[in-house]
């Protein structure tokens, strides 16, 4: 499944999952943002345990990253953004930043 297809699917699933809690767009937005932050926190907690214990569970990390992308995709849909276009813009931004850093180092 491609990212834009996934985002369209997530946009359909999220309101159904929320039921009455999604009574307004504002509540749905707050839910998605808080859920995304929570999932990113779970990724961070997993990495913290990797640092502490020296081992990691790739499957668990992948699962948490899947949760992150679900809420990110839902937010993209709410904002009317096309995920693949956001990814392309991100690549351009990062490549520009890298080029500026390389140029600054060579001067």
JOMO-V485575 format. One line per field, one symbol per residue. psi: psi as a letter, one per 40 degrees, with the letter a starting at -180 (. if undefined). burial: I if it has 24 or more other C-alpha atoms within 12 Angstrom, else O. A space follows every 50 residues. Layout:
BEGIN
psi->???
burial->???
END
This chain:
BEGIN
psi->hiddddddddddddddddbdefdidddddddddddddddddddddddddd ddeeiihdddddddddddddddddddddefihdddddddddddddddddd ddddde.
burial->OOIIOIIIOIIOOIIOOOOOOOOOOOOIIOIIIOIIOOIIOOIOOIOOOO OOOOOOOOOOIOOIIOIIIIIIIIIIIIOOOIIOOOOOOOOOOOOOOOOO OOOOOOO
END
